[in-house]
Amino acid sequence: MIELEEIHRSKHSATLENLLMLWAESMRGGDFEIGFPKESTCFLAAGKTHSEDWWDELDIHNASIMNTIINDLPEYQRMAINFEYLGNICIYKLTDFDYLDALHHAKIKIEEKAKIKGIW
């Protein structure tokens, strides 16, 4: 039987993974739509025609906040995140580097900061 604590932990892991994947997609160039919508039937006050444009803007905003959070991590944790989500292999430049430990601690810090920044 699955306990409530396991479900709660799984929910938080999924939220964190979604934020990290959003960040990774934005770092690779992503497929964010910036500018005018492709389909338009009318213009609203802010120049948006449908809710997808609002979600795109929110994704771009959240990815930008995630980038700031990740850039503020200590170097070894930032390199572990970059390796895990972007495939950047510069982590091997450090000696006595415990990748899994650094990744674990980086995710804890990212989760804390994401909650503070209001994107959780």
Secondary structure, 3 states (H helix, E strand, C coil): CCCHHHHHHHHHHHHHHHHHHHHHHHHCCCCCCCCCCCCCCCCCCCCCCCHHHHHHHHHHHHHHHHHHHHHCCCHHHHHHHHHHHHCCCHHHHCCCCCHHHHHHHHHHHHHHHHHHHCCC
